[in-house]
Amino acid sequence: MFEDVDCALCGARDEERLFPARDKMFPGQERFSAVRCRRCGLVYLNPRPAAQAHASYYGDSYFYSANNAGAPSRLSITGL
Ligand SMILES: [Zn+2]
């Protein structure tokens, strides 16, 4: 689900298409359109995924959490 949006910086609806793009981390069939606002220069996606669709782009495999097993159990200050 995609939605057309105005520029989030200046509110204009005057954009030029820059290039099509794909998700580089999780390539799929979807293509996104990068645009540049002619008034303020902000670059953003338009149309962009609607808020209801965001969870589908950020599944469990998207996030990385460091394994703390190798981390020191405490910090020590030396040389003071
Ligand atoms: Zn703008």
PDB file of the backbone (N, CA, C, O) and the ligand in Angstrom, with CONECT records:
HET     ZN  A 101       1
ATOM      1  N   MET A   1       0.845  -1.178   0.000  1.00  0.00           N
ATOM      2  CA  MET A   1       0.000   0.000   0.000  1.00  0.00           C
ATOM      3  C   MET A   1       0.891   1.243   0.000  1.00  0.00           C
ATOM      4  O   MET A   1       1.725   1.425   0.887  1.00  0.00           O
ATOM      5  N   PHE A   2       0.705   2.068  -0.980  1.00  0.00           N
ATOM      6  CA  PHE A   2       1.481   3.291  -1.116  1.00  0.00           C
ATOM      7  C   PHE A   2       0.562   4.506  -1.026  1.00  0.00           C
ATOM      8  O   PHE A   2      -0.639   4.420  -1.280  1.00  0.00           O
ATOM      9  N   GLU A   3       1.156   5.632  -0.661  1.00  0.00           N
ATOM     10  CA  GLU A   3       0.400   6.875  -0.594  1.00  0.00           C
ATOM     11  C   GLU A   3       1.214   7.997  -1.233  1.00  0.00           C
ATOM     12  O   GLU A   3       2.436   8.045  -1.092  1.00  0.00           O
ATOM     13  N   ASP A   4       0.537   8.886  -1.926  1.00  0.00           N
ATOM     14  CA  ASP A   4       1.174  10.082  -2.481  1.00  0.00           C
ATOM     15  C   ASP A   4       1.232  11.131  -1.388  1.00  0.00           C
ATOM     16  O   ASP A   4       0.266  11.332  -0.653  1.00  0.00           O
ATOM     17  N   VAL A   5       2.372  11.796  -1.287  1.00  0.00           N
ATOM     18  CA  VAL A   5       2.548  12.766  -0.203  1.00  0.00           C
ATOM     19  C   VAL A   5       3.095  14.082  -0.734  1.00  0.00           C
ATOM     20  O   VAL A   5       3.714  14.140  -1.797  1.00  0.00           O
ATOM     21  N   ASP A   6       2.850  15.141   0.037  1.00  0.00           N
ATOM     22  CA  ASP A   6       3.455  16.442  -0.216  1.00  0.00           C
ATOM     23  C   ASP A   6       4.850  16.444   0.398  1.00  0.00           C
ATOM     24  O   ASP A   6       5.183  15.560   1.187  1.00  0.00           O
ATOM     25  N   CYS A   7       5.643  17.406   0.051  1.00  0.00           N
ATOM     26  CA  CYS A   7       6.971  17.552   0.643  1.00  0.00           C
ATOM     27  C   CYS A   7       6.822  17.743   2.149  1.00  0.00           C
ATOM     28  O   CYS A   7       6.068  18.606   2.599  1.00  0.00           O
ATOM     29  N   ALA A   8       7.538  16.941   2.923  1.00  0.00           N
ATOM     30  CA  ALA A   8       7.429  17.021   4.378  1.00  0.00           C
ATOM     31  C   ALA A   8       8.130  18.257   4.936  1.00  0.00           C
ATOM     32  O   ALA A   8       7.893  18.632   6.084  1.00  0.00           O
ATOM     33  N   LEU A   9       8.981  18.889   4.149  1.00  0.00           N
ATOM     34  CA  LEU A   9       9.719  20.050   4.649  1.00  0.00           C
ATOM     35  C   LEU A   9       8.991  21.359   4.384  1.00  0.00           C
ATOM     36  O   LEU A   9       8.874  22.194   5.281  1.00  0.00           O
ATOM     37  N   CYS A  10       8.501  21.548   3.168  1.00  0.00           N
ATOM     38  CA  CYS A  10       7.883  22.832   2.826  1.00  0.00           C
ATOM     39  C   CYS A  10       6.404  22.725   2.465  1.00  0.00           C
ATOM     40  O   CYS A  10       5.724  23.743   2.331  1.00  0.00           O
ATOM     41  N   GLY A  11       5.899  21.498   2.305  1.00  0.00           N
ATOM     42  CA  GLY A  11       4.480  21.311   2.020  1.00  0.00           C
ATOM     43  C   GLY A  11       4.113  21.415   0.558  1.00  0.00           C
ATOM     44  O   GLY A  11       2.944  21.263   0.204  1.00  0.00           O
ATOM     45  N   ALA A  12       5.091  21.673  -0.307  1.00  0.00           N
ATOM     46  CA  ALA A  12       4.799  21.816  -1.737  1.00  0.00           C
ATOM     47  C   ALA A  12       4.452  20.474  -2.359  1.00  0.00           C
ATOM     48  O   ALA A  12       4.791  19.415  -1.832  1.00  0.00           O
ATOM     49  N   ARG A  13       3.775  20.547  -3.482  1.00  0.00           N
ATOM     50  CA  ARG A  13       3.513  19.358  -4.272  1.00  0.00           C
ATOM     51  C   ARG A  13       4.057  19.631  -5.669  1.00  0.00           C
ATOM     52  O   ARG A  13       3.329  19.641  -6.661  1.00  0.00           O
ATOM     53  N   ASP A  14       5.353  19.848  -5.703  1.00  0.00           N
ATOM     54  CA  ASP A  14       6.033  20.179  -6.952  1.00  0.00           C
ATOM     55  C   ASP A  14       7.359  19.441  -6.949  1.00  0.00           C
ATOM     56  O   ASP A  14       8.340  19.910  -6.373  1.00  0.00           O
ATOM     57  N   GLU A  15       7.381  18.306  -7.584  1.00  0.00           N
ATOM     58  CA  GLU A  15       8.552  17.441  -7.495  1.00  0.00           C
ATOM     59  C   GLU A  15       8.999  16.989  -8.867  1.00  0.00           C
ATOM     60  O   GLU A  15       8.229  16.982  -9.827  1.00  0.00           O
ATOM     61  N   GLU A  16      10.262  16.612  -8.932  1.00  0.00           N
ATOM     62  CA  GLU A  16      10.790  15.998 -10.147  1.00  0.00           C
ATOM     63  C   GLU A  16      11.243  14.589  -9.803  1.00  0.00           C
ATOM     64  O   GLU A  16      11.836  14.356  -8.749  1.00  0.00           O
ATOM     65  N   ARG A  17      10.966  13.668 -10.683  1.00  0.00           N
ATOM     66  CA  ARG A  17      11.383  12.282 -10.458  1.00  0.00           C
ATOM     67  C   ARG A  17      12.883  12.195 -10.684  1.00  0.00           C
ATOM     68  O   ARG A  17      13.411  12.729 -11.660  1.00  0.00           O
ATOM     69  N   LEU A  18      13.572  11.504  -9.754  1.00  0.00           N
ATOM     70  CA  LEU A  18      15.018  11.361  -9.883  1.00  0.00           C
ATOM     71  C   LEU A  18      15.397  10.005 -10.459  1.00  0.00           C
ATOM     72  O   LEU A  18      16.052   9.924 -11.498  1.00  0.00           O
ATOM     73  N   PHE A  19      14.981   8.939  -9.777  1.00  0.00           N
ATOM     74  CA  PHE A  19      15.340   7.603 -10.243  1.00  0.00           C
ATOM     75  C   PHE A  19      14.479   6.571  -9.529  1.00  0.00           C
ATOM     76  O   PHE A  19      13.979   6.824  -8.432  1.00  0.00           O
ATOM     77  N   PRO A  20      14.306   5.403 -10.153  1.00  0.00           N
ATOM     78  CA  PRO A  20      13.635   4.306  -9.460  1.00  0.00           C
ATOM     79  C   PRO A  20      14.655   3.614  -8.561  1.00  0.00           C
ATOM     80  O   PRO A  20      15.852   3.633  -8.845  1.00  0.00           O
ATOM     81  N   ALA A  21      14.188   3.014  -7.496  1.00  0.00           N
ATOM     82  CA  ALA A  21      15.102   2.344  -6.565  1.00  0.00           C
ATOM     83  C   ALA A  21      14.443   1.093  -6.008  1.00  0.00           C
ATOM     84  O   ALA A  21      13.219   0.959  -5.983  1.00  0.00           O
ATOM     85  N   ARG A  22      15.288   0.194  -5.568  1.00  0.00           N
ATOM     86  CA  ARG A  22      14.814  -1.016  -4.897  1.00  0.00           C
ATOM     87  C   ARG A  22      15.407  -1.055  -3.506  1.00  0.00           C
ATOM     88  O   ARG A  22      16.393  -0.377  -3.219  1.00  0.00           O
ATOM     89  N   ASP A  23      14.801  -1.852  -2.644  1.00  0.00           N
ATOM     90  CA  ASP A  23      15.330  -2.064  -1.304  1.00  0.00           C
ATOM     91  C   ASP A  23      16.602  -2.893  -1.432  1.00  0.00           C
ATOM     92  O   ASP A  23      16.563  -4.027  -1.908  1.00  0.00           O
ATOM     93  N   LYS A  24      17.745  -2.320  -1.002  1.00  0.00           N
ATOM     94  CA  LYS A  24      19.016  -3.027  -1.172  1.00  0.00           C
ATOM     95  C   LYS A  24      19.229  -4.108  -0.123  1.00  0.00           C
ATOM     96  O   LYS A  24      19.939  -5.081  -0.376  1.00  0.00           O
ATOM     97  N   MET A  25      18.625  -3.951   1.046  1.00  0.00           N
ATOM     98  CA  MET A  25      18.805  -4.970   2.088  1.00  0.00           C
ATOM     99  C   MET A  25      17.956  -6.200   1.821  1.00  0.00           C
ATOM    100  O   MET A  25      18.403  -7.328   2.025  1.00  0.00           O
ATOM    101  N   PHE A  26      16.727  -5.980   1.363  1.00  0.00           N
ATOM    102  CA  PHE A  26      15.807  -7.082   1.111  1.00  0.00           C
ATOM    103  C   PHE A  26      15.184  -6.882  -0.263  1.00  0.00           C
ATOM    104  O   PHE A  26      14.027  -6.479  -0.379  1.00  0.00           O
ATOM    105  N   PRO A  27      15.956  -7.164  -1.294  1.00  0.00           N
ATOM    106  CA  PRO A  27      15.453  -6.924  -2.645  1.00  0.00           C
ATOM    107  C   PRO A  27      14.187  -7.716  -2.929  1.00  0.00           C
ATOM    108  O   PRO A  27      14.074  -8.897  -2.602  1.00  0.00           O
ATOM    109  N   GLY A  28      13.265  -7.041  -3.535  1.00  0.00           N
ATOM    110  CA  GLY A  28      12.008  -7.671  -3.923  1.00  0.00           C
ATOM    111  C   GLY A  28      11.592  -7.127  -5.262  1.00  0.00           C
ATOM    112  O   GLY A  28      12.404  -6.578  -6.007  1.00  0.00           O
ATOM    113  N   GLN A  29      10.358  -7.279  -5.555  1.00  0.00           N
ATOM    114  CA  GLN A  29       9.851  -6.806  -6.835  1.00  0.00           C
ATOM    115  C   GLN A  29       9.477  -5.324  -6.800  1.00  0.00           C
ATOM    116  O   GLN A  29       9.329  -4.687  -7.843  1.00  0.00           O
ATOM    117  N   GLU A  30       9.328  -4.790  -5.599  1.00  0.00           N
ATOM    118  CA  GLU A  30       8.869  -3.409  -5.493  1.00  0.00           C
ATOM    119  C   GLU A  30       9.940  -2.425  -5.927  1.00  0.00           C
ATOM    120  O   GLU A  30      11.131  -2.605  -5.674  1.00  0.00           O
ATOM    121  N   ARG A  31       9.478  -1.396  -6.579  1.00  0.00           N
ATOM    122  CA  ARG A  31      10.352  -0.291  -6.946  1.00  0.00           C
ATOM    123  C   ARG A  31       9.789   0.972  -6.314  1.00  0.00           C
ATOM    124  O   ARG A  31       8.579   1.194  -6.273  1.00  0.00           O
ATOM    125  N   PHE A  32      10.701   1.779  -5.830  1.00  0.00           N
ATOM    126  CA  PHE A  32      10.325   3.039  -5.203  1.00  0.00           C
ATOM    127  C   PHE A  32      10.804   4.174  -6.099  1.00  0.00           C
ATOM    128  O   PHE A  32      11.760   4.014  -6.858  1.00  0.00           O
ATOM    129  N   SER A  33      10.148   5.297  -6.008  1.00  0.00           N
ATOM    130  CA  SER A  33      10.539   6.455  -6.804  1.00  0.00           C
ATOM    131  C   SER A  33      11.109   7.530  -5.903  1.00  0.00           C
ATOM    132  O   SER A  33      10.423   8.054  -5.025  1.00  0.00           O
ATOM    133  N   ALA A  34      12.382   7.854  -6.131  1.00  0.00           N
ATOM    134  CA  ALA A  34      13.000   8.967  -5.419  1.00  0.00           C
ATOM    135  C   ALA A  34      12.683  10.246  -6.183  1.00  0.00           C
ATOM    136  O   ALA A  34      12.832  10.307  -7.404  1.00  0.00           O
ATOM    137  N   VAL A  35      12.247  11.262  -5.455  1.00  0.00           N
ATOM    138  CA  VAL A  35      11.891  12.537  -6.075  1.00  0.00           C
ATOM    139  C   VAL A  35      12.598  13.665  -5.338  1.00  0.00           C
ATOM    140  O   VAL A  35      13.047  13.496  -4.204  1.00  0.00           O
ATOM    141  N   ARG A  36      12.693  14.819  -5.994  1.00  0.00           N
ATOM    142  CA  ARG A  36      13.270  16.016  -5.368  1.00  0.00           C
ATOM    143  C   ARG A  36      12.259  17.142  -5.456  1.00  0.00           C
ATOM    144  O   ARG A  36      11.716  17.432  -6.522  1.00  0.00           O
ATOM    145  N   CYS A  37      12.017  17.768  -4.320  1.00  0.00           N
ATOM    146  CA  CYS A  37      11.108  18.913  -4.272  1.00  0.00           C
ATOM    147  C   CYS A  37      11.748  20.081  -5.023  1.00  0.00           C
ATOM    148  O   CYS A  37      12.887  20.455  -4.745  1.00  0.00           O
ATOM    149  N   ARG A  38      11.013  20.649  -5.969  1.00  0.00           N
ATOM    150  CA  ARG A  38      11.547  21.772  -6.748  1.00  0.00           C
ATOM    151  C   ARG A  38      11.627  23.051  -5.917  1.00  0.00           C
ATOM    152  O   ARG A  38      12.368  23.968  -6.270  1.00  0.00           O
ATOM    153  N   ARG A  39      10.892  23.122  -4.846  1.00  0.00           N
ATOM    154  CA  ARG A  39      10.893  24.341  -4.045  1.00  0.00           C
ATOM    155  C   ARG A  39      12.036  24.358  -3.030  1.00  0.00           C
ATOM    156  O   ARG A  39      12.730  25.365  -2.896  1.00  0.00           O
ATOM    157  N   CYS A  40      12.237  23.233  -2.305  1.00  0.00           N
ATOM    158  CA  CYS A  40      13.232  23.262  -1.224  1.00  0.00           C
ATOM    159  C   CYS A  40      14.384  22.277  -1.424  1.00  0.00           C
ATOM    160  O   CYS A  40      15.388  22.365  -0.717  1.00  0.00           O
ATOM    161  N   GLY A  41      14.264  21.344  -2.367  1.00  0.00           N
ATOM    162  CA  GLY A  41      15.354  20.426  -2.652  1.00  0.00           C
ATOM    163  C   GLY A  41      15.355  19.141  -1.857  1.00  0.00           C
ATOM    164  O   GLY A  41      16.226  18.296  -2.062  1.00  0.00           O
ATOM    165  N   LEU A  42      14.404  18.969  -0.957  1.00  0.00           N
ATOM    166  CA  LEU A  42      14.337  17.731  -0.180  1.00  0.00           C
ATOM    167  C   LEU A  42      14.143  16.532  -1.110  1.00  0.00           C
ATOM    168  O   LEU A  42      13.321  16.567  -2.026  1.00  0.00           O
ATOM    169  N   VAL A  43      14.902  15.486  -0.861  1.00  0.00           N
ATOM    170  CA  VAL A  43      14.775  14.245  -1.635  1.00  0.00           C
ATOM    171  C   VAL A  43      14.047  13.232  -0.763  1.00  0.00           C
ATOM    172  O   VAL A  43      14.398  13.034   0.400  1.00  0.00           O
ATOM    173  N   TYR A  44      13.037  12.596  -1.329  1.00  0.00           N
ATOM    174  CA  TYR A  44      12.234  11.637  -0.577  1.00  0.00           C
ATOM    175  C   TYR A  44      11.557  10.668  -1.532  1.00  0.00           C
ATOM    176  O   TYR A  44      11.623  10.833  -2.750  1.00  0.00           O
ATOM    177  N   LEU A  45      10.912   9.666  -0.976  1.00  0.00           N
ATOM    178  CA  LEU A  45      10.172   8.710  -1.788  1.00  0.00           C
ATOM    179  C   LEU A  45       8.753   9.208  -1.995  1.00  0.00           C
ATOM    180  O   LEU A  45       8.100   9.661  -1.055  1.00  0.00           O
ATOM    181  N   ASN A  46       8.281   9.120  -3.230  1.00  0.00           N
ATOM    182  CA  ASN A  46       6.899   9.467  -3.529  1.00  0.00           C
ATOM    183  C   ASN A  46       6.467   8.758  -4.804  1.00  0.00           C
ATOM    184  O   ASN A  46       7.060   8.976  -5.860  1.00  0.00           O
ATOM    185  N   PRO A  47       5.444   7.911  -4.723  1.00  0.00           N
ATOM    186  CA  PRO A  47       4.709   7.589  -3.504  1.00  0.00           C
ATOM    187  C   PRO A  47       5.581   6.809  -2.534  1.00  0.00           C
ATOM    188  O   PRO A  47       6.606   6.239  -2.909  1.00  0.00           O
ATOM    189  N   ARG A  48       5.156   6.798  -1.292  1.00  0.00           N
ATOM    190  CA  ARG A  48       5.901   6.098  -0.255  1.00  0.00           C
ATOM    191  C   ARG A  48       4.996   5.037   0.383  1.00  0.00           C
ATOM    192  O   ARG A  48       3.771   5.120   0.287  1.00  0.00           O
ATOM    193  N   PRO A  49       5.607   4.040   1.036  1.00  0.00           N
ATOM    194  CA  PRO A  49       4.788   3.045   1.728  1.00  0.00           C
ATOM    195  C   PRO A  49       3.947   3.719   2.814  1.00  0.00           C
ATOM    196  O   PRO A  49       4.451   4.535   3.586  1.00  0.00           O
ATOM    197  N   ALA A  50       2.680   3.373   2.862  1.00  0.00           N
ATOM    198  CA  ALA A  50       1.787   3.931   3.875  1.00  0.00           C
ATOM    199  C   ALA A  50       2.145   3.368   5.245  1.00  0.00           C
ATOM    200  O   ALA A  50       2.739   2.294   5.341  1.00  0.00           O
ATOM    201  N   ALA A  51       1.792   4.080   6.286  1.00  0.00           N
ATOM    202  CA  ALA A  51       2.132   3.675   7.658  1.00  0.00           C
ATOM    203  C   ALA A  51       1.668   2.248   7.953  1.00  0.00           C
ATOM    204  O   ALA A  51       2.359   1.507   8.651  1.00  0.00           O
ATOM    205  N   GLN A  52       0.520   1.861   7.435  1.00  0.00           N
ATOM    206  CA  GLN A  52       0.000   0.518   7.701  1.00  0.00           C
ATOM    207  C   GLN A  52       0.889  -0.562   7.103  1.00  0.00           C
ATOM    208  O   GLN A  52       0.803  -1.719   7.517  1.00  0.00           O
ATOM    209  N   ALA A  53       1.735  -0.220   6.147  1.00  0.00           N
ATOM    210  CA  ALA A  53       2.584  -1.199   5.473  1.00  0.00           C
ATOM    211  C   ALA A  53       3.997  -1.249   6.049  1.00  0.00           C
ATOM    212  O   ALA A  53       4.781  -2.114   5.660  1.00  0.00           O
ATOM    213  N   HIS A  54       4.335  -0.357   6.952  1.00  0.00           N
ATOM    214  CA  HIS A  54       5.715  -0.289   7.450  1.00  0.00           C
ATOM    215  C   HIS A  54       6.179  -1.587   8.093  1.00  0.00           C
ATOM    216  O   HIS A  54       7.331  -1.980   7.914  1.00  0.00           O
ATOM    217  N   ALA A  55       5.326  -2.248   8.823  1.00  0.00           N
ATOM    218  CA  ALA A  55       5.724  -3.490   9.503  1.00  0.00           C
ATOM    219  C   ALA A  55       6.189  -4.545   8.502  1.00  0.00           C
ATOM    220  O   ALA A  55       7.052  -5.361   8.825  1.00  0.00           O
ATOM    221  N   SER A  56       5.638  -4.540   7.312  1.00  0.00           N
ATOM    222  CA  SER A  56       6.036  -5.535   6.313  1.00  0.00           C
ATOM    223  C   SER A  56       7.454  -5.285   5.808  1.00  0.00           C
ATOM    224  O   SER A  56       8.080  -6.193   5.259  1.00  0.00           O
ATOM    225  N   TYR A  57       7.966  -4.081   5.984  1.00  0.00           N
ATOM    226  CA  TYR A  57       9.329  -3.769   5.546  1.00  0.00           C
ATOM    227  C   TYR A  57      10.353  -4.004   6.650  1.00  0.00           C
ATOM    228  O   TYR A  57      11.551  -4.081   6.378  1.00  0.00           O
ATOM    229  N   TYR A  58       9.900  -4.117   7.870  1.00  0.00           N
ATOM    230  CA  TYR A  58      10.816  -4.254   9.006  1.00  0.00           C
ATOM    231  C   TYR A  58      10.483  -5.507   9.813  1.00  0.00           C
ATOM    232  O   TYR A  58      10.089  -5.424  10.976  1.00  0.00           O
ATOM    233  N   GLY A  59      10.644  -6.653   9.188  1.00  0.00           N
ATOM    234  CA  GLY A  59      10.401  -7.918   9.861  1.00  0.00           C
ATOM    235  C   GLY A  59      11.517  -8.243  10.838  1.00  0.00           C
ATOM    236  O   GLY A  59      12.456  -7.465  11.001  1.00  0.00           O
ATOM    237  N   ASP A  60      11.410  -9.391  11.483  1.00  0.00           N
ATOM    238  CA  ASP A  60      12.391  -9.778  12.496  1.00  0.00           C
ATOM    239  C   ASP A  60      13.810  -9.842  11.943  1.00  0.00           C
ATOM    240  O   ASP A  60      14.760  -9.531  12.661  1.00  0.00           O
ATOM    241  N   SER A  61      13.971 -10.234  10.692  1.00  0.00           N
ATOM    242  CA  SER A  61      15.312 -10.353  10.136  1.00  0.00           C
ATOM    243  C   SER A  61      15.934  -9.000   9.822  1.00  0.00           C
ATOM    244  O   SER A  61      17.127  -8.923   9.529  1.00  0.00           O
ATOM    245  N   TYR A  62      15.148  -7.942   9.880  1.00  0.00           N
ATOM    246  CA  TYR A  62      15.682  -6.613   9.595  1.00  0.00           C
ATOM    247  C   TYR A  62      16.572  -6.119  10.724  1.00  0.00           C
ATOM    248  O   TYR A  62      17.573  -5.445  10.483  1.00  0.00           O
ATOM    249  N   PHE A  63      16.210  -6.451  11.943  1.00  0.00           N
ATOM    250  CA  PHE A  63      16.909  -5.913  13.105  1.00  0.00           C
ATOM    251  C   PHE A  63      18.041  -6.830  13.540  1.00  0.00           C
ATOM    252  O   PHE A  63      17.945  -8.053  13.430  1.00  0.00           O
ATOM    253  N   TYR A  64      19.083  -6.242  14.020  1.00  0.00           N
ATOM    254  CA  TYR A  64      20.234  -6.990  14.489  1.00  0.00           C
ATOM    255  C   TYR A  64      20.466  -6.614  15.942  1.00  0.00           C
ATOM    256  O   TYR A  64      20.457  -5.433  16.289  1.00  0.00           O
ATOM    257  N   SER A  65      20.669  -7.598  16.780  1.00  0.00           N
ATOM    258  CA  SER A  65      21.030  -7.281  18.152  1.00  0.00           C
ATOM    259  C   SER A  65      22.343  -7.980  18.460  1.00  0.00           C
ATOM    260  O   SER A  65      22.518  -9.160  18.158  1.00  0.00           O
ATOM    261  N   ALA A  66      23.238  -7.260  19.048  1.00  0.00           N
ATOM    262  CA  ALA A  66      24.544  -7.811  19.358  1.00  0.00           C
ATOM    263  C   ALA A  66      24.424  -8.873  20.437  1.00  0.00           C
ATOM    264  O   ALA A  66      23.624  -8.756  21.366  1.00  0.00           O
ATOM    265  N   ASN A  67      25.218  -9.885  20.297  1.00  0.00           N
ATOM    266  CA  ASN A  67      25.272 -10.934  21.310  1.00  0.00           C
ATOM    267  C   ASN A  67      26.223 -10.451  22.406  1.00  0.00           C
ATOM    268  O   ASN A  67      27.400 -10.201  22.148  1.00  0.00           O
ATOM    269  N   ASN A  68      25.725 -10.328  23.581  1.00  0.00           N
ATOM    270  CA  ASN A  68      26.537  -9.795  24.678  1.00  0.00           C
ATOM    271  C   ASN A  68      27.416 -10.844  25.333  1.00  0.00           C
ATOM    272  O   ASN A  68      28.106 -10.527  26.302  1.00  0.00           O
ATOM    273  N   ALA A  69      27.421 -12.083  24.847  1.00  0.00           N
ATOM    274  CA  ALA A  69      28.180 -13.149  25.499  1.00  0.00           C
ATOM    275  C   ALA A  69      29.661 -12.815  25.587  1.00  0.00           C
ATOM    276  O   ALA A  69      30.313 -13.179  26.566  1.00  0.00           O
ATOM    277  N   GLY A  70      30.197 -12.140  24.600  1.00  0.00           N
ATOM    278  CA  GLY A  70      31.620 -11.843  24.610  1.00  0.00           C
ATOM    279  C   GLY A  70      31.968 -10.510  25.234  1.00  0.00           C
ATOM    280  O   GLY A  70      33.144 -10.158  25.326  1.00  0.00           O
ATOM    281  N   ALA A  71      30.964  -9.762  25.666  1.00  0.00           N
ATOM    282  CA  ALA A  71      31.228  -8.440  26.231  1.00  0.00           C
ATOM    283  C   ALA A  71      31.720  -8.573  27.668  1.00  0.00           C
ATOM    284  O   ALA A  71      31.335  -9.509  28.367  1.00  0.00           O
ATOM    285  N   PRO A  72      32.558  -7.655  28.111  1.00  0.00           N
ATOM    286  CA  PRO A  72      33.010  -7.693  29.496  1.00  0.00           C
ATOM    287  C   PRO A  72      31.828  -7.570  30.448  1.00  0.00           C
ATOM    288  O   PRO A  72      30.863  -6.855  30.178  1.00  0.00           O
ATOM    289  N   SER A  73      31.924  -8.282  31.570  1.00  0.00           N
ATOM    290  CA  SER A  73      30.828  -8.234  32.515  1.00  0.00           C
ATOM    291  C   SER A  73      30.813  -6.916  33.281  1.00  0.00           C
ATOM    292  O   SER A  73      29.777  -6.522  33.818  1.00  0.00           O
ATOM    293  N   ARG A  74      31.929  -6.248  33.334  1.00  0.00           N
ATOM    294  CA  ARG A  74      31.972  -4.942  33.984  1.00  0.00           C
ATOM    295  C   ARG A  74      33.142  -4.152  33.415  1.00  0.00           C
ATOM    296  O   ARG A  74      34.072  -4.715  32.837  1.00  0.00           O
ATOM    297  N   LEU A  75      33.079  -2.883  33.583  1.00  0.00           N
ATOM    298  CA  LEU A  75      34.142  -2.022  33.099  1.00  0.00           C
ATOM    299  C   LEU A  75      35.054  -1.667  34.251  1.00  0.00           C
ATOM    300  O   LEU A  75      34.599  -1.531  35.387  1.00  0.00           O
ATOM    301  N   SER A  76      36.324  -1.517  33.973  1.00  0.00           N
ATOM    302  CA  SER A  76      37.241  -1.058  35.003  1.00  0.00           C
ATOM    303  C   SER A  76      38.003   0.144  34.489  1.00  0.00           C
ATOM    304  O   SER A  76      38.302   0.239  33.298  1.00  0.00           O
ATOM    305  N   ILE A  77      38.306   1.033  35.360  1.00  0.00           N
ATOM    306  CA  ILE A  77      39.053   2.222  34.997  1.00  0.00           C
ATOM    307  C   ILE A  77      40.465   2.023  35.506  1.00  0.00           C
ATOM    308  O   ILE A  77      40.688   1.805  36.697  1.00  0.00           O
ATOM    309  N   THR A  78      41.393   2.098  34.612  1.00  0.00           N
ATOM    310  CA  THR A  78      42.803   1.906  35.007  1.00  0.00           C
ATOM    311  C   THR A  78      43.594   3.127  34.642  1.00  0.00           C
ATOM    312  O   THR A  78      43.183   3.920  33.795  1.00  0.00           O
ATOM    313  N   GLY A  79      44.730   3.281  35.281  1.00  0.00           N
ATOM    314  CA  GLY A  79      45.646   4.352  34.939  1.00  0.00           C
ATOM    315  C   GLY A  79      45.272   5.686  35.538  1.00  0.00           C
ATOM    316  O   GLY A  79      45.818   6.710  35.127  1.00  0.00           O
ATOM    317  N   LEU A  80      44.359   5.717  36.496  1.00  0.00           N
ATOM    318  CA  LEU A  80      44.034   6.992  37.134  1.00  0.00           C
ATOM    319  C   LEU A  80      44.777   7.157  38.433  1.00  0.00           C
ATOM    320  O   LEU A  80      44.623   8.176  39.107  1.00  0.00           O
TER     321      LEU A  80
HETATM  322 ZN    ZN A 101       9.861  21.017  -0.314  1.00  0.00          ZN2+
END
